[in-house]
């Protein structure tokens, strides 16, 4: 019988940072907006996978409110990273 391995907190944090840097690079190199959307979708999938043990403990309204708040914050952060990339790249 195997014990389920929990992801290391630093590994999860660097994964989150990697997605933010990728979306910043999309803005920096003036990539089409759909590529940033694809990266944002990947970030949301990664977020839900790495937080599944916590999300599975929540029920009903608590799950819905926490998930919607987290998704709104993630989208705001990723939109800001894309916008900053556009500004630094001179496309703004």
Secondary structure, DSSP 8 states (H G I E B T S, - for coil): --------HHHHHHHHHHHHHHHHHHHHTT--HHHHHHHHHHHHHHHHHHTHHHHTT--HHHHHHHHHHHHHHHHHHHHHHHHHHHHHHT--
